[in-house]
């Protein structure tokens, strides 16, 4: 497994805990399920160390709204390429709740999905490839398109806004 973020392969310094595992008192960055976060919220927030949550299909990202700034990582599980709920989770977290931390796609992350994941706010991808192969897949996917019709939270201008700029420039006597 390789994790690609910001055009680099990064180390996974997060300990994924199942719902029965002991939580380290401090130091370690821990990734817990939404159910565990809701059940142990106060204790998890009080500990000294990074806090992350894993969302799976069927979870409600809205449950994180009041604590969104407490998470250094939100991982979203894509169980198969046919399950698109993770895309919606990414947009809700970024656009509705203003999440600024790492938003990592995990699970069945395929090269053909990476550009759409990025457009929905994901900035890290866990791929089942060797590091150099994973990095090239992400790079190639993010270079694939440069102009879009649909607006999203990634800040890229749309074809419509580019046309409007061009039209305004021509009206002002530009070329």
C-alpha positions as CSV (number, residue, x, y, z in Angstrom):
1,X,0.0,0.0,0.0
2,X,1.2,3.5,-0.8
3,X,-0.3,6.8,0.2
4,X,0.0,9.7,-2.2
5,X,-0.5,13.3,-1.0
6,X,0.8,16.6,-2.4
7,X,2.6,14.9,-5.3
8,X,4.6,12.7,-2.9
9,X,4.4,9.3,-1.4
10,X,4.0,9.8,2.4
11,X,4.4,7.5,5.3
12,X,1.3,6.3,7.0
13,X,1.8,7.5,10.6
14,X,-1.7,6.7,11.7
15,X,-2.7,3.7,13.8
16,X,-6.1,2.3,12.7
17,X,-7.9,1.0,15.7
18,X,-10.8,-1.3,15.6
19,X,-13.6,-0.6,18.0
20,X,-12.3,-3.0,20.7
21,X,-8.6,-2.0,20.6
22,X,-7.1,0.0,23.5
23,X,-6.4,3.6,22.6
24,X,-2.9,4.8,23.4
25,X,-2.8,7.4,26.1
26,X,-0.8,9.9,24.0
27,X,1.7,10.3,21.2
28,X,0.2,8.1,18.5
29,X,-2.1,9.4,15.7
30,X,-5.2,7.2,15.9
31,X,-7.8,6.6,13.3
32,X,-11.2,5.4,14.7
33,X,-14.6,4.5,13.3
34,X,-17.4,7.1,13.5
35,X,-19.2,4.9,15.9
36,X,-16.2,4.7,18.2
37,X,-15.7,8.5,18.0
38,X,-19.3,9.1,19.0
39,X,-19.1,6.6,21.9
40,X,-15.8,7.8,23.2
41,X,-15.7,11.5,22.0
42,X,-14.5,13.2,25.2
43,X,-11.8,10.7,25.9
44,X,-10.5,10.8,22.3
45,X,-10.5,14.5,22.1
46,X,-8.7,14.8,25.5
47,X,-5.8,12.6,24.5
48,X,-2.5,14.0,23.3
49,X,-2.0,12.8,19.7
50,X,-3.6,13.2,16.3
51,X,-7.2,12.2,15.9
52,X,-8.7,10.8,12.7
53,X,-12.0,9.2,11.8
54,X,-12.9,6.6,9.2
55,X,-16.2,7.1,7.4
56,X,-17.7,4.1,5.7
57,X,-20.8,3.9,3.5
58,X,-23.9,4.4,5.6
59,X,-22.1,6.8,8.0
60,X,-23.4,10.3,8.3
61,X,-20.6,12.9,7.7
62,X,-23.0,15.4,9.4
63,X,-22.2,13.7,12.7
64,X,-18.7,15.3,12.5
65,X,-20.0,18.9,11.9
66,X,-19.6,20.1,15.5
67,X,-16.1,18.6,15.9
68,X,-14.8,19.1,12.3
69,X,-11.7,21.1,13.4
70,X,-10.6,18.4,15.8
71,X,-9.6,16.0,13.1
72,X,-6.2,15.9,11.4
73,X,-7.4,13.1,9.1
74,X,-10.8,12.0,7.8
75,X,-10.5,8.8,5.8
76,X,-13.4,7.8,3.5
77,X,-13.7,4.1,2.6
78,X,-14.6,3.3,-1.0
79,X,-15.6,-0.4,-0.7
80,X,-15.9,-0.8,-4.5
81,X,-15.7,1.3,-7.6
82,X,-19.5,1.1,-7.9
83,X,-20.1,2.8,-4.6
84,X,-20.1,6.6,-5.0
85,X,-21.2,7.7,-1.6
86,X,-17.6,8.7,-0.7
87,X,-17.6,11.4,-3.3
88,X,-20.6,13.0,-1.6
89,X,-18.9,12.7,1.7
90,X,-15.9,14.5,0.4
91,X,-18.0,17.4,-0.9
92,X,-20.1,17.7,2.2
93,X,-17.0,17.7,4.4
94,X,-15.1,20.3,2.4
95,X,-17.9,22.5,1.0
96,X,-20.5,22.4,3.8
97,X,-18.4,22.0,6.9
98,X,-15.2,23.7,5.7
99,X,-12.9,20.7,6.7
100,X,-9.3,21.8,6.1
101,X,-7.4,18.7,7.2
102,X,-6.3,15.7,5.2
103,X,-9.1,13.9,3.4
104,X,-7.9,10.5,2.4
105,X,-9.6,8.0,0.0
106,X,-9.1,4.4,1.1
107,X,-10.3,1.0,0.0
108,X,-10.9,0.3,-3.7
109,X,-9.2,3.4,-5.0
110,X,-8.6,3.1,-8.7
111,X,-6.7,5.4,-11.0
112,X,-9.8,6.3,-13.0
113,X,-11.5,7.6,-9.9
114,X,-8.7,9.8,-8.6
115,X,-9.5,13.0,-10.6
116,X,-13.1,12.9,-9.5
117,X,-12.1,12.2,-5.9
118,X,-9.7,15.2,-6.1
119,X,-12.5,17.4,-7.5
120,X,-14.7,16.4,-4.5
121,X,-12.0,17.5,-2.1
122,X,-9.8,14.5,-1.5
123,X,-6.1,15.3,-1.2
124,X,-4.6,11.9,-0.3
125,X,-5.1,8.5,-1.8
126,X,-4.3,5.0,-0.5
127,X,-3.5,2.7,-3.4
128,X,-2.7,-0.9,-3.5
129,X,0.5,-0.3,-5.5
130,X,4.2,0.1,-5.0
131,X,5.1,3.7,-4.1
132,X,6.5,4.7,-7.5
133,X,3.6,3.2,-9.5
134,X,1.0,4.8,-7.1
135,X,2.7,8.2,-7.5
136,X,2.6,8.0,-11.3
137,X,-1.0,6.9,-11.3
138,X,-2.0,9.9,-9.2
139,X,0.1,12.3,-11.3
140,X,-1.4,11.0,-14.5
141,X,-4.9,11.1,-13.3
142,X,-4.6,14.7,-12.1
143,X,-3.1,15.9,-15.4
144,X,-5.9,14.2,-17.4
145,X,-8.2,17.2,-17.7
146,X,-7.7,20.9,-17.5
147,X,-11.2,22.5,-18.2
148,X,-14.4,21.5,-16.5
149,X,-18.1,22.3,-16.9
150,X,-19.2,21.5,-13.4
151,X,-18.1,23.7,-10.5
152,X,-16.8,21.9,-7.4
153,X,-14.9,22.7,-4.3
154,X,-11.5,22.3,-5.8
155,X,-11.4,26.0,-7.0
156,X,-10.8,25.3,-10.7
157,X,-12.6,27.7,-13.0
158,X,-15.3,26.2,-15.2
159,X,-15.6,26.4,-19.0
160,X,-18.5,28.8,-18.6
161,X,-16.5,31.3,-16.5
162,X,-13.6,31.1,-18.9
163,X,-16.0,32.0,-21.7
164,X,-17.4,34.9,-19.7
165,X,-13.9,36.2,-19.1
166,X,-13.1,36.0,-22.8
167,X,-16.3,37.7,-23.8
168,X,-15.7,40.5,-21.2
169,X,-12.1,41.0,-22.5
170,X,-13.4,41.2,-26.1
171,X,-16.0,43.8,-25.1
172,X,-13.3,45.9,-23.4
173,X,-11.3,45.9,-26.7
174,X,-8.9,43.1,-25.7
175,X,-8.2,40.0,-27.7
